[in-house]
Each structure stands twice: as C-alpha cells, then as structure tokens.
Amino acid sequence: MNKIEMKICCICNSPIEAEFTEDGDAYWLDGHNAEPVAEGRCCGKCNNNIVIPSRLINAGLSIEESISVMIGRLAQKEQGSYLYGEKTNEEE
C-alpha cells in the first residue's frame, strides 16, 4: 500500500481521514468541500456537524428544520443508506 499524505481540515485543523474500500485500498483522500463555512477541505466530523447545517440554514431552512434533516441523516446512516455510500439492508 502506498504512503498516504494526510491533509488537514481547514475548520478544526485535525487530519482528514482517507476513505477506504473493503479491500483496504484508499479511494478518497480529500475530505469534503468546506464552503460556505471556510475555503478549502474539511473532515467528515466538521462536514456533518458544521458545514451541512450551515448550508441548510443558508438554503432557507430554520434551525429546527435543519436539526430535523440532520437527525434524519443520522437515522439513514444507522440503517445503511446510500446517503453515506452504503448498501441498504434489503440489498445484502
């Protein structure tokens, strides 16, 4: 396996974790687009907790509506939805 250069989150300054295939091969090293919060790339934690809620609010959703959307995303992640690039239980 090749050496992976760690990139740093432009929001929290933590390393951006690589995404790996089931075989252990890195397929994505660049994290997430941090706009509109910051210019650059961010880690998954900042993307989920800061960037996406900010985008929802900028799109006109209230804070309460944004929280509801984020709770729905978490529920979908726990169920293995395509939103997070995973298969649903019915497809396994």
C-alpha positions as CSV (number, residue, x, y, z in Angstrom):
1,M,0.0,0.0,0.0
2,N,1.3,3.5,-0.9
3,K,2.1,6.1,1.7
4,I,-0.9,8.4,2.1
5,E,-0.3,12.1,2.7
6,M,-2.6,13.3,5.4
7,K,-4.5,16.5,4.6
8,I,-5.6,18.9,7.4
9,C,-9.2,20.1,8.0
10,C,-9.5,23.8,7.3
11,I,-12.0,24.2,10.1
12,C,-10.7,22.2,13.1
13,N,-7.1,21.5,12.0
14,S,-7.5,17.8,12.5
15,P,-6.2,15.3,9.9
16,I,-8.7,14.4,7.2
17,E,-9.2,10.7,7.2
18,A,-9.0,8.7,4.0
19,E,-11.9,6.7,2.7
20,F,-11.1,3.0,2.1
21,T,-12.6,0.2,0.0
22,E,-13.4,-3.1,1.7
23,D,-10.0,-4.4,0.4
24,G,-8.2,-1.6,2.3
25,D,-7.3,0.5,-0.7
26,A,-7.6,4.3,-0.2
27,Y,-10.0,5.7,-2.8
28,W,-10.7,9.2,-1.5
29,L,-8.2,11.4,0.4
30,D,-9.7,14.9,0.0
31,G,-12.4,15.1,2.6
32,H,-15.3,17.4,2.0
33,N,-15.9,20.9,0.5
34,A,-16.0,23.3,3.5
35,E,-17.9,26.0,1.7
36,P,-19.7,28.2,2.9
37,V,-18.0,27.9,6.3
38,A,-14.4,28.0,5.1
39,E,-12.4,27.9,2.0
40,G,-10.8,24.5,1.5
41,R,-11.4,20.9,2.5
42,C,-12.8,19.7,5.8
43,C,-13.0,16.4,7.8
44,G,-16.2,14.3,8.0
45,K,-17.0,15.4,11.5
46,C,-16.9,19.1,10.6
47,N,-18.8,18.4,7.4
48,N,-21.6,16.7,9.3
49,N,-21.7,19.0,12.3
50,I,-20.9,22.4,10.9
51,V,-20.9,22.6,7.1
52,I,-24.1,20.8,6.2
53,P,-26.2,22.5,8.8
54,S,-24.8,25.9,7.7
55,R,-25.8,25.0,4.1
56,L,-29.3,24.1,5.1
57,I,-29.8,27.3,7.0
58,N,-28.4,29.3,4.1
59,A,-30.9,27.5,1.9
60,G,-33.7,29.0,4.0
61,L,-34.4,26.2,6.5
62,S,-34.9,27.2,10.1
63,I,-32.6,25.9,12.7
64,E,-35.3,23.5,13.8
65,E,-35.8,22.2,10.3
66,S,-32.0,21.8,9.8
67,I,-31.8,19.8,13.0
68,S,-34.6,17.6,11.8
69,V,-32.8,17.0,8.5
70,M,-29.6,16.1,10.4
71,I,-31.4,13.7,12.6
72,G,-32.9,12.0,9.5
73,R,-29.3,11.7,8.0
74,L,-28.1,10.1,11.2
75,A,-31.0,7.6,11.1
76,Q,-30.3,6.8,7.5
77,K,-26.6,6.3,8.3
78,E,-27.5,3.8,11.0
79,Q,-29.8,1.9,8.6
80,G,-27.0,1.8,5.9
81,S,-28.4,4.2,3.3
82,Y,-26.9,5.4,0.1
83,L,-26.6,8.8,1.5
84,Y,-23.4,7.6,3.1
85,G,-22.4,5.3,0.3
86,E,-23.6,2.1,2.0
87,K,-26.0,-0.6,0.9
88,T,-29.4,-0.8,2.4
89,N,-30.3,-3.9,4.4
90,E,-32.7,-5.1,1.6
91,E,-29.8,-5.3,-0.9
92,E,-27.5,-7.5,1.2
